[in-house]
């Protein structure tokens, strides 16, 4: 029996090896090789794991502990590299957040360089999350001959559709992310005033998000011109322009170019990129001959990794939800041992899809106040689930949500969208949306790691949908505005009666609305919620958010052009929600909230119809959603098993 995968080597490191790319720009690379008991590199050929990063290749938690110290003792060489224009690599001025056109070729050159080294067995795998997943996809587009397997974690594939913009609005977490990338950018490394400008802006991010429209030269991001250029595209390019068509921002349009190699795609229901992860798996499974795998857990953008956790936000999912690096690496070892070492680890016999079906807990509260929502893992053969039935639930009179289409004519619900008092985001599927904690004056120069200073401006996971002092909008809303979102006049609640039996919803969700407005442009938002029965802790019931999204009315017919509305005319709009898997248990309600803002998750529509991101004023809009026989607004739920009995 081959036991090479059970080796226990030491580690010898070569730091800042400058690897030349085809244009002679050199990228700083740390190489971790198996070592003997004397600390000398072991002779022989080993498979290689590569991680390419914009977040510092020497990060002890993300890269050294989770990857180098895990893989090298098992007989791998680990190669960690700062991306072009980042860290210790050359290419200053050639970094544009995720809009980097050279990442694919840089990945190709690095992979082929590693495969040609005397310590290499010629097989290369890649790991990495978020931007570290983007670069895997970018490299795969160019099909390096020695790239043999991937594990792509929480990676966006279409910035226009989910990462940066969504339904025609800007997802403002990417504004927050630009502070992370600006603070340690090479362009301002020797400019203390520029660094301070970024730092002060990050410390008051909850104020900066209100300073819209963002104007070139006036945001703290202007300290790094490359990144402010990107910000202006992110904010102002509402149509699908040439900017968005760059392969680095939309490699989903190039899936057919990607290498036919074994790959795992992993994400979480509360990660911003669950839709992209699952869609990439589906496309690559249809295209490729090699095994493809999908893992979707009850995680946000980071909780699958690191120390792990069995909860997200206010919600506890149970011990089986807790992965962290320990479980993740067990899975990655099985994957890469098979494809890079030819060891039979059984992965070829695994079911292609593993999903965590949330729900089914007893609804009690633990000592931390987290609700026991529960859930468990299930394997599937395909995604989306072939047995899921697309089931419409219709918006009807008196805030009801039901199986029967509305029978009456003329039914509608109208509210006022006030851009100065938007519906607040209590929690959401975000990443990198960090406001930095202001450091006290008495630190005496002590070093505080950047990430130790951060708190998420929007908690990245499910919270009961009620404002709290930390909610961004709370300090600015009128005093008489209800804290419970369901009680706001501009949040329209449509919900079922308490369910007579359990209902499982697993898959992507679509909301079809018929709407009108007295404005020429406005937004419509949708949020799916699992409503618990009243309890002592939550007399109104715990309102557990599952997924939400938005549609800007001028893009109701697509994103190639803009079409303002005629005031009072009825239009159909479609809101695409990310996928989810949740068991609505007996006694709960399925709820759909319809409104016109969700801030600061998305930028606020000023309702004026002026050019995107260049408005000069704002105005209130009287918006209407119709729920009549003529205009049967509804949500399409992928129901597994019995349909709701309502």
RORO-10820 format. One line per field, with one value per residue (C-alpha): residue number from 1; residue in three letters; x, y, z. Coordinates in nm, 2 decimals, decimal comma. Layout:
BEGIN
pos <- NUM_...
code <- ALA_...
east <- X_...
north <- Y_...
up <- Z_...
This chain:
BEGIN
pos <- 1_2_3_4_5_6_7_8_9_10_11_12_13_14_15_16_17_18_19_20_21_22_23_24_25_26_27_28_29_30_31_32_33_34_35_36_37_38_39_40_41_42_43_44_45_46_47_48_49_50_51_52_53_54_55_56_57_58_59_60_61_62_63_64_65_66_67_68_69_70_71_72_73_74_75_76_77_78_79_80_81_82_83_84_85_86_87_88_89_90_91_92_93_94_95_96_97_98_99_100_101_102_103_104_105_106_107_108_109_110_111_112_113_114_115_116_117_118_119_120_121_122_123_124_125_126_127_128_129_130_131_132_133_134_135_136_137_138_139_140_141_142_143_144_145_146_147_148_149_150_151_152_153_154_155_156_157_158_159_160_161_162_163_164_165_166_167_168_169_170_171_172_173_174_175_176_177_178_179_180_181_182_183_184_185_186_187_188_189_190_191_192_193_194_195_196_197_198_199_200_201_202_203_204_205_206_207_208_209_210_211_212_213_214_215_216_217_218_219_220_221_222_223_224_225_226_227_228_229_230_231_232_233_234_235_236_237_238_239_240_241_242_243_244_245_246_247_248_249_250_251_252_253_254_255_256_257_258_259_260_261_262_263_264_265_266_267_268_269_270_271_272_273_274_275_276_277_278_279_280_281_282_283_284_285_286_287_288_289_290_291_292_293_294_295_296_297_298_299_300_301_302_303_304_305_306_307_308_309_310_311_312_313_314_315_316_317_318_319_320_321_322_323_324_325_326_327_328_329_330_331_332_333_334_335_336_337_338_339_340_341_342_343_344_345_346_347_348_349_350_351_352_353_354_355_356_357_358_359_360_361_362_363_364_365_366_367_368_369_370_371_372_373_374_375_376_377_378_379_380_381_382_383_384_385_386_387_388_389_390_391_392_393_394_395_396_397_398_399_400_401_402_403_404_405_406_407_408_409_410_411_412_413_414_415_416_417_418_419_420_421_422_423_424_425_426_427_428_429_430_431_432_433_434_435_436_437_438_439_440_441_442_443_444_445_446_447_448_449_450_451_452_453_454_455_456_457_458_459_460_461_462_463_464_465_466_467_468_469_470_471_472_473_474_475_476_477_478_479_480_481_482_483_484_485_486_487_488_489_490_491_492_493_494_495_496_497_498_499_500_501_502_503_504_505_506_507_508_509_510_511_512_513_514_515_516_517_518_519_520_521_522_523_524_525_526_527_528_529_530_531_532_533_534_535_536_537_538_539_540_541_542_543_544_545_546_547_548_549_550_551_552_553_554_555_556_557_558_559_560_561_562_563_564_565_566_567_568_569_570_571_572_573_574_575_576_577_578_579_580_581_582_583_584_585_586_587_588_589_590_591_592_593_594_595_596_597_598_599_600_601_602_603_604_605_606_607_608_609_610_611_612_613_614_615_616_617_618_619_620_621_622_623_624_625_626_627_628_629_630_631_632_633_634_635_636_637_638_639_640_641_642_643_644_645_646
code <- UNK_UNK_UNK_UNK_UNK_UNK_UNK_UNK_UNK_UNK_UNK_UNK_UNK_UNK_UNK_UNK_UNK_UNK_UNK_UNK_UNK_UNK_UNK_UNK_UNK_UNK_UNK_UNK_UNK_UNK_UNK_UNK_UNK_UNK_UNK_UNK_UNK_UNK_UNK_UNK_UNK_UNK_UNK_UNK_UNK_UNK_UNK_UNK_UNK_UNK_UNK_UNK_UNK_UNK_UNK_UNK_UNK_UNK_UNK_UNK_UNK_UNK_UNK_UNK_UNK_UNK_UNK_UNK_UNK_UNK_UNK_UNK_UNK_UNK_UNK_UNK_UNK_UNK_UNK_UNK_UNK_UNK_UNK_UNK_UNK_UNK_UNK_UNK_UNK_UNK_UNK_UNK_UNK_UNK_UNK_UNK_UNK_UNK_UNK_UNK_UNK_UNK_UNK_UNK_UNK_UNK_UNK_UNK_UNK_UNK_UNK_UNK_UNK_UNK_UNK_UNK_UNK_UNK_UNK_UNK_UNK_UNK_UNK_UNK_UNK_UNK_UNK_UNK_UNK_UNK_UNK_UNK_UNK_UNK_UNK_UNK_UNK_UNK_UNK_UNK_UNK_UNK_UNK_UNK_UNK_UNK_UNK_UNK_UNK_UNK_UNK_UNK_UNK_UNK_UNK_UNK_UNK_UNK_UNK_UNK_UNK_UNK_UNK_UNK_UNK_UNK_UNK_UNK_UNK_UNK_UNK_UNK_UNK_UNK_UNK_UNK_UNK_UNK_UNK_UNK_UNK_UNK_UNK_UNK_UNK_UNK_UNK_UNK_UNK_UNK_UNK_UNK_UNK_UNK_UNK_UNK_UNK_UNK_UNK_UNK_UNK_UNK_UNK_UNK_UNK_UNK_UNK_UNK_UNK_UNK_UNK_UNK_UNK_UNK_UNK_UNK_UNK_UNK_UNK_UNK_UNK_UNK_UNK_UNK_UNK_UNK_UNK_UNK_UNK_UNK_UNK_UNK_UNK_UNK_UNK_UNK_UNK_UNK_UNK_UNK_UNK_UNK_UNK_UNK_UNK_UNK_UNK_UNK_UNK_UNK_UNK_UNK_UNK_UNK_UNK_UNK_UNK_UNK_UNK_UNK_UNK_UNK_UNK_UNK_UNK_UNK_UNK_UNK_UNK_UNK_UNK_UNK_UNK_UNK_UNK_UNK_UNK_UNK_UNK_UNK_UNK_UNK_UNK_UNK_UNK_UNK_UNK_UNK_UNK_UNK_UNK_UNK_UNK_UNK_UNK_UNK_UNK_UNK_UNK_UNK_UNK_UNK_UNK_UNK_UNK_UNK_UNK_UNK_UNK_UNK_UNK_UNK_UNK_UNK_UNK_UNK_UNK_UNK_UNK_UNK_UNK_UNK_UNK_UNK_UNK_UNK_UNK_UNK_UNK_UNK_UNK_UNK_UNK_UNK_UNK_UNK_UNK_UNK_UNK_UNK_UNK_UNK_UNK_UNK_UNK_UNK_UNK_UNK_UNK_UNK_UNK_UNK_UNK_UNK_UNK_UNK_UNK_UNK_UNK_UNK_UNK_UNK_UNK_UNK_UNK_UNK_UNK_UNK_UNK_UNK_UNK_UNK_UNK_UNK_UNK_UNK_UNK_UNK_UNK_UNK_UNK_UNK_UNK_UNK_UNK_UNK_UNK_UNK_UNK_UNK_UNK_UNK_UNK_UNK_UNK_UNK_UNK_UNK_UNK_UNK_UNK_UNK_UNK_UNK_UNK_UNK_UNK_UNK_UNK_UNK_UNK_UNK_UNK_UNK_UNK_UNK_UNK_UNK_UNK_UNK_UNK_UNK_UNK_UNK_UNK_UNK_UNK_UNK_UNK_UNK_UNK_UNK_UNK_UNK_UNK_UNK_UNK_UNK_UNK_UNK_UNK_UNK_UNK_UNK_UNK_UNK_UNK_UNK_UNK_UNK_UNK_UNK_UNK_UNK_UNK_UNK_UNK_UNK_UNK_UNK_UNK_UNK_UNK_UNK_UNK_UNK_UNK_UNK_UNK_UNK_UNK_UNK_UNK_UNK_UNK_UNK_UNK_UNK_UNK_UNK_UNK_UNK_UNK_UNK_UNK_UNK_UNK_UNK_UNK_UNK_UNK_UNK_UNK_UNK_UNK_UNK_UNK_UNK_UNK_UNK_UNK_UNK_UNK_UNK_UNK_UNK_UNK_UNK_UNK_UNK_UNK_UNK_UNK_UNK_UNK_UNK_UNK_UNK_UNK_UNK_UNK_UNK_UNK_UNK_UNK_UNK_UNK_UNK_UNK_UNK_UNK_UNK_UNK_UNK_UNK_UNK_UNK_UNK_UNK_UNK_UNK_UNK_UNK_UNK_UNK_UNK_UNK_UNK_UNK_UNK_UNK_UNK_UNK_UNK_UNK_UNK_UNK_UNK_UNK_UNK_UNK_UNK_UNK_UNK_UNK_UNK_UNK_UNK_UNK_UNK_UNK_UNK_UNK_UNK_UNK_UNK_UNK_UNK_UNK_UNK_UNK_UNK_UNK_UNK_UNK_UNK_UNK_UNK_UNK_UNK_UNK_UNK_UNK_UNK_UNK_UNK_UNK_UNK_UNK_UNK_UNK_UNK_UNK_UNK_UNK_UNK_UNK_UNK_UNK_UNK_UNK_UNK_UNK_UNK_UNK_UNK_UNK_UNK_UNK_UNK_UNK_UNK_UNK_UNK_UNK_UNK_UNK_UNK_UNK_UNK_UNK_UNK_UNK_UNK_UNK_UNK_UNK_UNK_UNK_UNK_UNK_UNK_UNK_UNK_UNK_UNK
east <- 0,00_0,13_0,17_0,35_0,05_0,10_0,45_0,56_0,82_0,96_0,95_1,23_1,13_1,27_1,13_1,08_1,19_1,13_0,97_0,97_0,65_0,65_0,67_0,97_0,78_0,88_0,64_0,75_0,70_0,76_0,84_0,78_0,95_0,95_1,26_1,44_1,51_1,82_1,61_1,75_1,53_1,44_1,55_1,29_0,98_0,67_0,33_0,28_0,00_-0,01_-0,18_-0,19_-0,31_-0,37_-0,38_-0,01_0,14_0,30_-0,03_0,01_-0,35_-0,48_-0,18_0,10_-0,10_-0,39_-0,19_0,19_0,20_-0,08_0,03_0,41_0,44_0,23_0,48_0,37_0,56_0,36_0,41_0,26_0,28_0,18_-0,02_0,12_0,13_0,08_0,30_0,66_0,59_0,68_0,42_0,34_0,04_-0,08_-0,34_-0,71_-0,88_-1,03_-1,02_-0,67_-0,64_-0,29_-0,39_-0,46_-0,13_0,06_-0,11_-0,02_0,35_0,37_0,22_0,45_0,75_0,67_0,61_0,95_1,15_1,36_1,15_0,83_0,65_0,48_0,14_0,01_-0,31_-0,44_-0,63_-0,76_-1,07_-1,25_-0,98_-0,78_-1,05_-1,08_-0,72_-0,77_-1,05_-0,84_-0,55_-0,78_-0,90_-0,55_-0,52_-0,17_-0,06_0,05_-0,25_-0,41_-0,68_-0,85_-1,04_-1,22_-1,37_-1,62_-1,52_-1,72_-1,73_-1,94_-1,88_-2,16_-2,42_-2,34_-2,00_-2,02_-2,36_-2,68_-3,00_-2,87_-2,77_-2,42_-2,34_-2,17_-1,96_-1,71_-1,68_-1,57_-1,34_-1,15_-1,03_-0,86_-0,68_-0,60_-0,44_-0,15_-0,12_0,22_0,14_0,12_0,37_0,60_0,32_0,20_-0,06_-0,22_-0,22_-0,38_-0,65_-0,74_-0,73_-0,94_-1,20_-1,21_-1,27_-1,57_-1,71_-2,06_-2,05_-1,87_-2,14_-2,38_-2,17_-2,33_-2,30_-1,94_-1,74_-1,40_-1,12_-1,34_-1,36_-1,08_-1,01_-0,88_-0,55_-0,49_-0,59_-0,59_-0,85_-1,06_-1,07_-1,22_-1,46_-1,60_-1,67_-1,82_-2,05_-2,14_-2,14_-2,50_-2,53_-2,33_-2,04_-1,71_-1,56_-1,77_-1,69_-1,33_-1,25_-1,13_-1,47_-1,68_-1,51_-1,85_-1,88_-1,57_-1,65_-1,60_-1,24_-1,16_-0,95_-1,12_-0,96_-1,11_-1,24_-1,43_-1,65_-1,74_-1,95_-2,22_-2,58_-2,48_-2,18_-2,24_-2,13_-2,34_-2,52_-2,20_-2,04_-2,33_-2,38_-2,01_-2,04_-2,34_-2,18_-1,85_-2,02_-2,21_-1,89_-1,62_-1,53_-1,34_-1,51_-1,66_-1,79_-2,01_-2,03_-2,28_-2,29_-2,46_-2,17_-2,09_-1,79_-1,53_-1,69_-1,61_-1,24_-1,02_-1,13_-1,48_-1,81_-2,14_-2,33_-2,36_-2,51_-2,79_-2,84_-2,70_-2,69_-2,54_-2,20_-2,20_-2,20_-1,86_-1,58_-1,29_-0,95_-0,93_-1,22_-1,16_-0,80_-0,91_-1,13_-0,86_-0,61_-0,85_-0,90_-0,54_-0,39_-0,60_-0,53_-0,17_-0,04_-0,26_-0,37_-0,71_-0,89_-1,24_-1,32_-1,43_-1,71_-1,83_-2,17_-2,11_-2,32_-2,32_-2,56_-2,66_-3,03_-3,09_-3,38_-3,55_-3,41_-3,63_-3,62_-3,48_-3,20_-2,85_-2,66_-2,55_-2,90_-2,87_-3,17_-3,14_-3,23_-3,05_-3,01_-2,80_-2,60_-2,74_-2,59_-2,74_-2,66_-2,70_-2,76_-3,02_-3,21_-3,41_-3,69_-3,74_-4,08_-4,10_-4,39_-4,55_-4,67_-4,89_-4,91_-5,27_-5,49_-5,41_-5,05_-5,12_-4,89_-5,07_-5,10_-5,40_-5,36_-5,55_-5,91_-6,00_-5,92_-5,74_-5,56_-5,23_-5,01_-4,85_-4,57_-4,33_-3,97_-3,77_-3,40_-3,33_-3,48_-3,40_-3,49_-3,18_-2,98_-2,98_-2,77_-2,68_-2,46_-2,16_-1,78_-1,50_-1,75_-1,53_-1,53_-1,21_-1,20_-1,03_-0,72_-0,68_-0,41_-0,23_-0,10_0,25_0,32_0,22_0,14_-0,22_-0,29_-0,51_-0,78_-0,79_-0,93_-1,23_-1,59_-1,84_-2,05_-2,33_-2,32_-2,25_-2,50_-2,87_-2,99_-3,34_-3,48_-3,49_-3,27_-3,01_-2,78_-2,51_-2,73_-2,59_-2,92_-3,03_-2,86_-3,02_-3,37_-3,66_-3,75_-4,09_-3,96_-4,02_-3,71_-3,88_-3,85_-4,18_-4,35_-4,21_-4,46_-4,22_-4,17_-4,46_-4,50_-4,66_-4,67_-4,84_-5,05_-4,86_-4,76_-4,96_-4,66_-4,29_-4,19_-3,84_-3,71_-3,39_-3,25_-3,25_-3,55_-3,72_-3,97_-4,20_-4,36_-4,60_-4,52_-4,57_-4,43_-4,48_-4,11_-3,93_-3,68_-3,68_-3,58_-3,77_-3,63_-3,73_-3,63_-3,73_-3,78_-3,85_-4,08_-4,07_-4,38_-4,38_-4,16_-4,07_-3,75_-3,91_-4,28_-4,31_-4,15_-3,78_-3,76_-3,48_-3,36_-3,26_-3,19_-3,25_-3,19_-3,29_-3,40_-3,35_-3,65_-3,47_-3,30_-3,63_-3,57_-3,20_-2,87_-2,78_-2,97_-3,17_-3,54_-3,70_-4,06_-4,37_-4,52_-4,83_-4,77_-4,76_-4,44_-4,32_-3,99_-3,80_-3,58_-3,33_-3,25_-2,95_-3,01_-3,08_-3,18_-3,41_-3,67_-3,97_-4,11_-4,47_-4,60_-4,36_-4,45_-4,29_-4,26_-4,16_-4,08_-4,11_-3,97_-3,75_-3,43_-3,19_-2,91_-2,61_-2,62_-2,72_-2,68_-3,00_-3,19_-3,26_-3,57_-3,48_-3,38_-3,05_-2,74_-2,63_-2,40_-2,42_-2,75_-2,77_-3,07_-3,32_-3,69_-3,95_-4,13_-4,47_-4,43_-4,69_-4,68_-4,99_-5,15_-5,45_-5,60_-5,45_-5,11_-5,05_-4,72_-4,56_-4,24_-4,13_-3,99_-3,80_-4,00_-3,87_-4,14_-4,49_-4,61_-4,73_-5,08_-5,23
north <- 0,00_0,34_0,54_0,84_1,06_0,99_1,13_1,37_1,59_1,91_2,23_2,44_2,78_2,99_3,34_3,61_3,40_3,64_3,44_3,61_3,64_3,65_4,03_4,02_4,14_3,93_3,81_3,75_3,38_3,18_2,81_2,56_2,22_1,90_1,88_1,60_1,60_1,82_2,09_2,01_1,99_1,63_1,52_1,38_1,49_1,61_1,75_2,12_2,33_2,69_2,98_3,32_3,61_3,98_3,95_3,89_3,55_3,55_3,57_3,31_3,22_3,22_3,07_2,94_2,76_2,65_2,55_2,53_2,37_2,14_2,02_2,02_1,75_1,52_1,54_1,85_2,16_2,47_2,78_3,11_3,42_3,78_3,89_4,14_4,49_4,35_4,27_4,22_4,15_4,39_4,55_4,86_5,04_4,73_4,62_4,71_4,50_4,21_4,38_4,25_4,12_3,97_3,73_3,44_3,45_3,51_3,21_3,00_3,12_3,04_2,69_2,60_2,74_2,52_2,21_2,25_2,26_1,96_1,91_1,88_1,57_1,78_1,79_2,12_2,19_2,53_2,64_2,97_3,16_3,46_3,65_3,33_3,15_3,41_3,35_2,98_3,03_3,29_3,04_2,76_2,98_2,95_2,57_2,54_2,18_2,09_2,22_1,90_1,99_2,28_2,37_2,69_2,84_3,13_3,27_3,53_3,46_3,75_4,08_4,26_4,00_3,93_4,06_4,43_4,50_4,31_4,37_4,70_4,84_4,86_4,61_4,85_4,59_4,63_4,99_4,88_4,62_4,89_5,03_4,69_4,69_5,06_5,06_4,83_4,92_4,96_5,30_5,47_5,26_5,56_5,82_5,85_6,11_5,88_5,59_5,81_5,92_5,56_5,47_5,76_5,68_5,32_5,43_5,63_5,40_5,42_5,79_5,75_5,53_5,82_6,05_5,95_6,01_5,92_6,17_6,12_6,27_6,32_5,97_5,85_5,59_5,87_5,82_5,53_5,64_5,29_5,18_5,50_5,44_5,10_5,24_5,48_5,20_4,99_5,27_5,44_5,16_5,04_4,89_4,59_4,79_4,69_4,72_4,44_4,22_4,19_3,82_3,90_4,04_3,79_3,46_3,29_3,39_3,19_2,86_2,66_2,78_2,64_2,33_1,99_1,90_1,77_2,07_2,13_2,44_2,54_2,82_2,89_3,00_3,33_3,39_3,65_3,41_3,10_3,15_3,18_2,88_2,65_2,78_2,72_2,37_2,30_2,44_2,26_1,93_1,95_2,05_1,84_1,47_1,49_1,48_1,80_1,85_2,11_2,18_2,43_2,48_2,71_2,95_3,31_3,41_3,30_3,06_2,75_2,81_2,91_2,80_2,73_2,78_2,59_2,92_3,23_3,55_3,48_3,13_2,80_2,51_2,23_2,06_1,91_2,26_2,33_2,27_2,50_2,43_2,09_1,94_2,14_2,01_1,65_1,70_1,88_1,60_1,34_1,55_1,63_1,30_1,14_1,38_1,48_1,15_0,88_0,76_0,59_0,80_0,72_1,07_0,93_0,74_1,05_1,20_1,51_1,74_1,80_2,05_2,15_2,17_2,44_2,41_2,14_2,25_2,30_2,68_2,71_2,95_2,87_3,06_3,31_3,39_3,20_3,03_2,65_2,64_2,32_2,13_1,86_1,74_1,56_1,43_1,49_1,39_1,72_2,09_2,24_1,95_1,78_1,68_2,04_2,17_2,54_2,64_2,99_3,16_3,46_3,80_3,84_4,08_4,18_4,07_3,71_3,47_3,17_2,90_3,03_3,32_3,64_3,65_4,01_4,30_4,62_4,49_4,66_4,79_5,13_5,28_5,58_5,52_5,80_5,80_6,00_5,73_5,40_5,06_4,95_4,64_4,45_4,16_4,03_3,83_4,05_4,03_4,29_4,55_4,65_4,96_4,99_5,05_5,37_5,29_5,46_5,71_5,52_5,23_5,37_5,26_4,90_4,72_4,62_4,39_4,55_4,28_4,29_4,64_4,55_4,50_4,42_4,72_4,47_4,16_3,88_3,63_3,59_3,83_3,88_4,16_4,44_4,74_4,77_5,05_4,92_4,92_5,19_5,37_5,38_5,71_5,89_5,76_5,97_5,91_5,76_5,49_5,14_4,94_4,61_4,61_4,43_4,73_5,00_5,16_5,11_4,73_4,53_4,20_3,90_3,58_3,24_3,12_2,90_2,59_2,27_2,06_2,10_2,26_2,23_2,50_2,41_2,60_2,94_3,17_3,42_3,69_3,82_4,15_4,38_4,74_5,10_5,43_5,81_5,83_5,75_5,52_5,35_5,02_4,71_4,47_4,13_3,93_3,57_3,51_3,20_3,34_3,15_3,14_3,40_3,32_3,48_3,62_3,72_3,80_3,90_3,57_3,53_3,66_3,46_3,61_3,36_3,55_3,90_4,09_4,40_4,52_4,87_4,96_5,11_4,77_4,57_4,45_4,37_4,55_4,63_4,96_5,17_5,24_5,49_5,44_5,63_5,74_5,53_5,27_4,90_4,70_4,36_4,32_4,01_3,99_3,70_3,57_3,35_2,98_2,85_2,52_2,56_2,35_2,57_2,36_2,31_2,62_2,86_3,11_3,17_3,54_3,77_4,14_4,38_4,73_4,98_5,00_4,78_5,02_4,99_4,65_4,83_5,19_5,40_5,49_5,87_5,81_6,09_5,89_6,08_5,90_5,62_5,74_6,10_6,22_6,58_6,54_6,29_6,27_6,05_5,80_5,65_5,29_5,02_4,64_4,48_4,16_4,12_3,88_4,09_4,13_3,82_3,90_3,59_3,42_3,10_2,86_2,54_2,30_1,96_1,71_1,81_2,15_2,39_2,31_2,66
up <- 0,00_-0,09_0,23_0,09_0,16_0,53_0,55_0,82_0,66_0,81_0,61_0,45_0,31_0,03_0,06_-0,21_-0,50_-0,79_-1,07_-1,41_-1,61_-1,99_-1,99_-1,75_-1,45_-1,15_-0,89_-0,53_-0,43_-0,12_-0,17_0,11_0,05_0,24_0,47_0,65_1,03_0,97_0,79_0,45_0,15_0,07_-0,28_-0,51_-0,70_-0,53_-0,64_-0,60_-0,44_-0,56_-0,39_-0,56_-0,34_-0,31_0,07_0,15_0,08_0,43_0,61_0,89_0,93_0,57_0,40_0,62_0,89_0,66_0,36_0,39_0,73_0,63_0,29_0,31_0,58_0,37_0,08_-0,12_-0,23_-0,16_-0,37_-0,24_-0,45_-0,42_-0,73_-0,97_-0,82_-0,46_-0,17_-0,27_-0,64_-0,92_-1,14_-0,94_-1,09_-1,25_-0,99_-1,02_-0,74_-0,94_-1,28_-1,36_-1,71_-1,66_-1,38_-1,62_-1,80_-1,47_-1,33_-1,64_-1,62_-1,24_-1,28_-1,57_-1,38_-1,08_-1,29_-1,45_-1,12_-1,02_-0,71_-0,91_-1,02_-1,29_-1,13_-0,99_-0,79_-0,68_-0,36_-0,25_-0,15_-0,28_-0,49_-0,44_-0,62_-0,90_-0,99_-1,02_-1,27_-1,45_-1,48_-1,59_-1,88_-2,03_-1,97_-1,84_-1,94_-1,59_-1,40_-1,26_-1,00_-0,84_-0,51_-0,59_-0,27_-0,25_-0,58_-0,78_-1,15_-1,28_-1,10_-1,28_-1,18_-0,81_-0,68_-0,75_-0,90_-0,85_-1,04_-1,16_-0,82_-0,67_-0,39_-0,16_0,01_-0,27_-0,18_0,16_0,01_-0,18_0,15_0,23_-0,10_-0,09_0,26_0,17_-0,19_-0,34_-0,49_-0,15_0,05_0,09_0,13_0,49_0,41_0,15_0,39_0,66_0,41_0,35_0,72_0,83_0,56_0,67_1,03_0,93_0,67_0,82_0,73_0,40_0,25_0,29_0,08_-0,25_-0,53_-0,50_-0,70_-0,85_-0,64_-0,34_-0,18_0,05_-0,23_-0,44_-0,25_-0,48_-0,83_-0,98_-0,73_-0,76_-1,13_-1,05_-0,80_-1,05_-1,29_-1,01_-0,92_-1,25_-1,50_-1,45_-1,80_-1,92_-2,07_-2,21_-1,86_-1,73_-2,03_-1,93_-1,87_-1,52_-1,43_-1,61_-1,67_-1,65_-2,02_-2,09_-1,90_-2,22_-2,23_-1,89_-1,85_-1,82_-1,49_-1,15_-0,95_-0,63_-0,59_-0,23_-0,08_0,18_0,17_0,34_0,11_-0,16_-0,43_-0,37_-0,70_-0,89_-0,72_-0,79_-1,15_-1,23_-1,10_-1,31_-1,62_-1,57_-1,49_-1,83_-2,01_-1,85_-1,85_-1,52_-1,18_-1,06_-0,70_-0,52_-0,15_-0,01_0,37_0,62_0,60_0,52_0,32_0,58_0,83_0,64_0,70_0,99_1,33_1,18_1,36_1,39_1,38_1,17_1,30_1,54_1,42_1,54_1,28_1,49_1,52_1,17_1,03_1,19_0,94_0,98_0,84_1,02_0,83_0,51_0,49_0,54_0,24_0,04_0,12_-0,02_-0,33_-0,41_-0,30_-0,57_-0,86_-0,78_-0,62_-0,78_-0,44_-0,43_-0,16_-0,27_-0,40_-0,74_-0,57_-0,38_-0,47_-0,68_-0,46_-0,09_0,05_0,40_0,44_0,71_0,95_1,16_1,49_1,80_1,80_2,15_2,24_2,36_2,63_2,36_2,25_1,92_1,79_1,73_1,37_1,30_0,98_0,82_0,53_0,23_-0,09_-0,44_-0,79_-0,97_-0,92_-0,94_-0,80_-1,07_-0,83_-0,71_-0,83_-0,92_-0,70_-0,72_-0,41_-0,49_-0,32_-0,23_-0,02_0,33_0,31_0,24_0,05_-0,09_-0,35_-0,53_-0,77_-0,68_-0,82_-0,77_-1,00_-0,90_-0,58_-0,51_-0,23_-0,24_-0,03_-0,03_-0,10_0,07_-0,03_0,29_0,51_0,33_0,47_0,67_0,61_0,94_0,81_0,47_0,23_0,22_0,24_0,31_0,43_0,73_0,93_1,12_1,49_1,59_1,79_2,13_2,18_2,47_2,26_2,27_1,92_1,97_1,65_1,59_1,30_1,04_1,05_1,43_1,39_1,17_1,23_0,96_0,88_0,79_1,00_0,74_0,84_0,95_1,23_1,35_1,13_1,38_1,39_1,67_1,77_1,54_1,23_1,00_0,93_1,29_1,38_1,09_1,07_1,20_1,56_1,49_1,25_1,38_1,46_1,35_0,97_0,93_1,10_0,86_0,63_0,34_0,40_0,25_0,42_0,24_0,44_0,45_0,73_0,98_0,78_0,84_0,74_0,68_0,34_0,20_-0,04_-0,22_-0,52_-0,68_-0,63_-0,86_-0,77_-1,05_-0,97_-1,16_-1,05_-1,12_-0,98_-1,00_-1,06_-1,39_-1,21_-0,87_-0,71_-0,60_-0,34_-0,22_0,09_0,18_0,55_0,77_1,04_1,37_1,60_1,89_2,18_2,51_2,37_2,04_2,09_1,73_1,63_1,51_1,16_1,00_0,67_0,40_0,08_-0,07_-0,39_-0,59_-0,93_-1,06_-1,27_-1,57_-1,62_-1,61_-1,97_-1,93_-1,89_-2,24_-2,23_-1,99_-2,01_-1,78_-1,69_-1,77_-1,43_-1,35_-1,62_-1,51_-1,58_-1,50_-1,31_-1,21_-0,90_-0,90_-0,55_-0,48_-0,41_-0,06_0,11_0,41_0,58_0,68_0,96_1,07_1,24_1,07_0,80_0,46_0,42_0,14_0,21_-0,08_-0,06_-0,26_-0,06_0,14_0,25_0,28_0,12_-0,21_-0,31_-0,28_-0,59_-0,59_-0,81_-1,05_-1,35_-1,39_-1,51_-1,27_-1,00_-1,12_-0,98_-0,85_-0,63_-0,48_-0,45_-0,29_-0,50_-0,46_-0,56_-0,62_-0,64_-0,79_-0,66_-0,88_-1,13_-1,41_-1,24_-1,03_-0,86_-0,71_-0,59_-0,75_-0,49_-0,57_-0,34_-0,27_-0,17_-0,07_-0,18_0,09_0,22_0,25
